[in-house]
């Protein structure tokens, strides 16, 4: 790790520690001639992610915008920006509804022509999150029938820090549920996959920045410091 990278990490750690109100994170990727800006992520003053903008691709770059009301998601849209034509082509958009009586957040994901691709319902309990999806991936329609949907149900268990420790994945077309088990240590975590044709154990290194982001409950994934560097802007 170069001295420059060390300075960047120390500076970012200081910024995260002093101010949880992050305005934007700029991600740079290491290339032959140095680090090149590849992504811009913006947050509102409540810490909600409102924009993810890819940059640097000469053909097109994905731009995703999220809108909130009363600190809850209400709308999300993704488009591909073509610099040559100065046009952003819509790829999908979502509408969100929250029922305070049931505690369920409902996401309806639409195709560009307003056909429905999937409906996702999420219920958060104290140490558990239940996600139920009706999807019409191959045959989206403006008025799809639930009996024609593929049904997916995920049950995720969380520890006291809000981290995933176990996930059960159910698909009506599969006879058995497949499982993910997560284990954490100071510098890494493992993901064990059970019940698939490719059962395995994956190991992920935990960077200082990622630990700080999780502590601050910032929805952001930091890559390794050898190939990436970051610039933080605060409110």
SULVENJO-V868014 format. One record per run of one state. SS is the DSSP state (h for helix, s for strand, l for the rest). FROM is the first residue (numbers start at 1). LEN is the number of residues. Records with the same first field share a line. If there is no record, write none. Layout:
# SULVENJO-V868014
SS->FROM-LEN + FROM-LEN
This chain:
# SULVENJO-V868014
l->1-2 + 19-3 + 32-2 + 44-5 + 55-6 + 70-2 + 83-4 + 100-4 + 111-5 + 125-3 + 136-5 + 142-4 + 149-1 + 159-5 + 172-6 + 185-3 + 195-5 + 206-2 + 216-12 + 235-1
h->3-16 + 146-3 + 208-8
s->22-10 + 34-10 + 49-6 + 61-9 + 72-11 + 87-13 + 104-7 + 116-9 + 128-8 + 141-1 + 150-9 + 164-8 + 178-7 + 188-7 + 200-6 + 228-7
